Amino acid sequence: MNKNFTRWVIKELPLMPKTFTAEQLKHRIVEKHGTAYAEVNTSIGQWLTRHCIVVGKENGVQLYKRRE
């Protein structure tokens, strides 16, 4: 992921609900900052897998939880 989008993800993580998907996180960031630096859900998911807890899957989509 590019540096701008990574920074936005780090700022948005505390505001996310208890469990969330990469698509939900991307949607919130695009609403605030537009699509100029938007990443695909796969790269967001890869970053979240390394930095968050993977809770499980729902409808084939991974659910994440913030590390406290």
C-alpha distances in whole Angstrom, upper triangle without the diagonal:
4,7,8,7,6,10,11,10,12,15,15,16,19,20,19,22,23,22,19,17,13,15,17,14,12,16,17,14,15,18,18,15,16,14,13,9,9,7,9,11,10,7,7,11,9,8,11,13,13,13,16,19,19,22,23,23,24,25,23,20,19,19,18,20,19,20,23
4,6,6,6,9,10,11,13,15,16,17,20,21,21,24,25,24,21,19,16,17,19,16,14,17,17,14,14,18,17,14,15,13,11,8,9,8,11,13,14,10,11,14,13,11,14,17,16,16,18,22,22,25,26,26,28,28,26,23,22,23,21,22,21,22,25
4,6,5,6,9,10,11,12,14,16,18,20,20,24,25,24,22,20,17,19,20,16,15,18,17,14,15,18,16,14,15,15,13,9,11,11,14,16,16,13,12,16,15,12,15,18,16,15,18,22,23,26,28,28,29,30,28,25,24,24,21,22,20,21,23
4,5,5,6,9,10,11,12,14,17,18,18,22,24,24,21,20,17,18,18,15,13,16,15,11,12,15,13,10,12,12,10,7,9,10,14,16,17,14,13,16,17,14,16,19,18,17,19,23,24,26,28,28,29,30,28,25,24,23,21,22,20,21,23
4,5,5,6,9,10,10,12,15,16,16,19,21,20,17,16,13,14,14,11,9,12,12,8,10,13,12,9,11,10,10,6,7,7,11,12,14,11,9,13,14,11,13,16,16,15,16,20,21,23,24,24,25,26,25,21,20,20,18,19,17,19,22
4,5,5,6,9,10,11,14,15,15,19,20,19,17,16,13,15,15,12,11,14,14,11,13,16,14,13,14,14,14,10,10,10,12,13,14,11,9,12,12,9,10,14,13,11,14,17,18,21,23,23,25,26,24,21,19,19,16,17,15,16,19
4,5,5,6,9,10,13,14,15,19,20,20,18,18,15,17,17,13,13,15,14,11,13,15,13,12,14,15,14,11,12,13,16,16,17,14,12,15,15,12,13,16,15,13,15,19,21,23,25,26,27,29,27,24,22,21,18,18,16,17,18
4,5,5,6,9,11,11,12,16,18,18,16,16,13,14,14,10,10,12,10,7,10,12,9,9,12,12,13,10,10,11,14,14,17,14,11,15,16,13,13,17,16,14,15,19,20,22,24,24,25,27,26,22,20,19,17,17,15,17,18
4,5,5,6,9,10,10,14,15,15,13,12,10,12,11,8,8,11,10,7,11,13,11,11,14,14,15,12,11,11,13,12,14,12,9,11,13,10,9,13,13,11,12,15,16,19,20,21,22,23,22,19,17,16,13,13,12,14,16
4,6,5,8,10,11,14,15,16,14,15,13,15,14,11,12,15,12,11,14,16,14,14,17,17,18,15,14,14,16,16,17,14,11,13,14,11,10,14,13,10,11,14,17,19,21,22,24,26,25,21,19,17,14,13,11,12,13
4,6,7,8,10,14,16,16,15,16,15,16,15,11,12,14,11,10,13,14,12,12,16,17,18,15,15,16,18,17,19,17,14,16,17,14,13,17,16,13,14,17,19,21,23,24,25,27,27,23,21,19,16,15,12,14,15
4,6,5,7,10,13,13,12,13,12,13,11,8,10,11,8,7,11,12,10,12,14,16,17,15,14,15,17,15,18,16,13,14,16,14,12,16,16,13,13,16,17,19,21,22,22,24,24,20,18,16,14,13,11,13,14
4,5,5,9,10,11,10,11,11,13,11,8,11,13,10,10,14,15,14,15,18,18,20,18,16,16,17,15,17,16,12,13,15,12,10,13,14,10,9,12,14,15,18,19,20,22,22,18,16,13,10,9,7,10,11
4,6,8,10,11,12,14,14,16,14,11,14,15,12,13,17,17,15,17,20,21,23,21,19,20,21,19,21,20,16,17,18,16,13,16,16,13,11,14,16,17,20,21,22,24,24,21,18,16,13,10,8,10,10
4,7,9,11,11,13,14,15,12,10,13,13,10,11,15,14,13,15,18,20,22,20,19,19,20,19,21,20,16,17,20,17,15,18,19,16,14,16,17,18,20,21,21,23,24,20,19,16,13,12,10,13,13
4,7,8,7,10,11,12,9,7,11,11,9,11,14,14,14,16,18,19,22,20,18,18,18,16,18,18,14,15,17,16,13,16,17,14,12,13,14,15,17,17,17,20,20,17,15,12,10,9,8,12,13
4,6,6,10,12,13,10,10,14,13,12,14,17,17,17,20,21,22,25,23,21,21,21,18,20,20,17,16,19,18,14,17,19,16,13,13,14,13,15,16,15,18,19,16,15,11,10,8,9,12,13
4,7,10,13,15,12,12,16,16,15,17,20,20,20,23,24,25,28,26,23,22,22,19,20,21,17,16,19,18,14,15,17,15,12,11,12,10,13,14,14,18,19,16,14,10,8,6,7,10,11
4,7,10,12,10,11,14,15,14,16,19,19,20,22,24,24,26,24,21,20,19,16,17,18,15,13,16,16,12,13,16,14,10,10,9,8,10,11,11,14,15,12,10,6,5,5,8,11,13
4,7,8,6,7,11,11,11,13,16,16,18,19,20,20,23,21,18,17,16,13,14,15,12,11,14,14,10,12,15,14,11,11,10,9,11,11,10,13,13,10,8,5,5,7,9,13,15
4,5,5,6,9,10,11,13,14,16,17,19,19,18,21,19,16,14,13,9,11,12,9,8,12,12,9,11,14,13,11,11,10,10,10,9,9,11,11,7,6,5,6,9,11,15,17
4,5,5,6,9,10,11,12,14,16,16,16,15,18,15,12,10,9,6,8,9,6,5,9,9,8,10,13,12,11,12,11,13,13,12,12,13,12,9,8,8,8,11,12,15,18
4,5,5,6,9,10,10,12,15,15,15,14,16,15,11,10,9,6,9,11,8,9,12,13,11,14,16,16,15,16,14,15,15,13,13,13,13,9,10,10,11,14,15,19,21
4,5,5,6,9,10,11,13,14,15,14,18,16,13,13,12,9,13,14,11,11,15,14,12,15,18,16,15,16,15,15,15,14,13,14,15,11,11,10,11,12,14,17,20
4,5,5,6,9,10,11,12,13,13,16,14,11,11,11,9,12,12,8,10,13,12,10,13,15,14,13,15,14,16,16,16,16,17,17,13,12,11,10,12,12,15,18
4,5,5,6,9,10,10,10,10,12,11,8,8,8,7,11,11,8,10,13,12,12,15,17,16,15,17,17,18,19,18,17,18,17,14,14,14,13,15,15,19,21
4,6,5,6,9,10,10,10,13,13,10,11,11,10,14,14,11,13,17,16,15,18,20,19,18,20,19,20,20,19,18,18,18,15,16,15,15,17,17,21,23
4,6,5,7,9,10,11,14,13,11,13,14,13,16,16,13,15,18,16,15,19,20,18,17,20,20,20,21,20,20,21,21,17,17,16,15,16,16,19,21
4,5,5,6,7,9,11,10,8,10,12,12,15,14,11,14,17,15,14,18,19,17,17,20,20,22,23,22,22,23,22,19,19,17,16,17,16,20,21
4,5,5,5,6,9,9,7,10,11,12,16,15,13,16,18,17,17,20,22,20,20,23,23,24,25,24,23,23,23,20,20,19,19,20,20,23,25
4,6,6,8,11,12,11,13,15,15,19,18,16,18,21,20,19,23,24,23,22,25,24,25,26,25,24,24,25,21,22,21,20,21,21,24,26
4,6,9,11,12,11,14,16,17,20,19,17,19,22,20,19,23,24,22,22,25,25,26,28,27,26,27,27,23,23,22,21,21,20,23,25
4,7,8,8,9,12,15,16,19,18,16,19,21,19,19,23,24,22,22,25,26,28,29,28,27,28,28,24,24,23,22,23,22,24,26
4,6,8,8,11,14,15,18,18,16,19,21,20,20,24,25,24,24,27,27,29,29,28,27,27,27,24,24,24,23,24,24,27,28
4,6,5,9,11,13,16,15,14,17,19,19,19,23,24,23,24,26,26,28,28,27,26,26,25,22,23,23,23,25,24,27,29
4,6,9,12,15,17,16,15,19,20,19,21,24,24,24,25,28,28,30,30,29,29,29,28,25,25,26,25,27,26,28,30
4,6,10,13,15,13,12,16,17,16,17,20,21,20,22,25,25,27,28,27,27,27,26,23,23,23,22,24,23,25,28
4,7,9,12,10,10,13,15,14,15,18,19,19,20,23,22,24,25,24,24,24,22,19,19,20,19,21,21,24,26
4,7,8,7,7,10,11,11,13,15,16,17,18,20,20,22,22,21,22,22,20,17,17,18,17,20,20,22,25
4,5,6,7,9,10,11,13,15,16,17,18,20,18,21,20,19,19,19,17,14,15,16,17,19,20,23,26
4,6,5,6,9,10,10,12,14,15,15,17,15,17,17,15,15,15,13,11,11,13,13,16,17,20,23
4,5,5,6,9,10,10,13,14,15,16,14,17,16,15,16,16,13,11,11,13,13,17,18,20,24
4,5,5,6,9,10,11,13,14,16,15,18,18,17,19,19,17,14,13,15,14,17,17,19,22
4,5,5,6,9,10,11,11,14,13,16,16,16,17,18,16,13,11,12,11,14,14,16,19
4,5,5,6,9,10,10,11,10,13,13,12,14,15,13,10,8,9,9,12,13,15,19
4,5,5,7,9,10,12,11,14,14,15,17,18,15,13,11,12,11,14,14,16,19
4,5,5,6,8,11,11,15,16,17,19,20,18,15,13,13,11,13,12,13,17
4,5,5,5,8,8,11,13,14,16,18,16,13,10,10,7,9,9,10,14
4,6,6,7,6,10,11,13,16,18,15,12,9,10,8,10,10,11,15
4,6,8,9,13,15,16,19,21,19,16,13,13,11,12,11,11,14
4,7,9,13,15,17,20,22,20,17,14,13,10,10,8,8,11
4,6,9,12,14,17,20,18,15,11,10,6,6,5,6,9
4,6,9,12,15,18,17,14,10,9,6,5,6,6,10
4,6,9,12,15,13,11,7,6,5,6,9,10,13
4,7,10,13,13,11,7,5,5,6,10,11,14
4,7,10,9,8,6,5,8,10,13,15,18
4,7,6,5,4,6,9,12,16,18,21
4,5,5,6,7,11,13,17,20,22
4,6,8,10,14,17,20,23,26
4,7,10,13,16,20,22,25
4,7,10,13,17,19,22
4,7,10,13,16,19
4,7,10,13,16
4,7,9,13
4,7,9
4,6
4
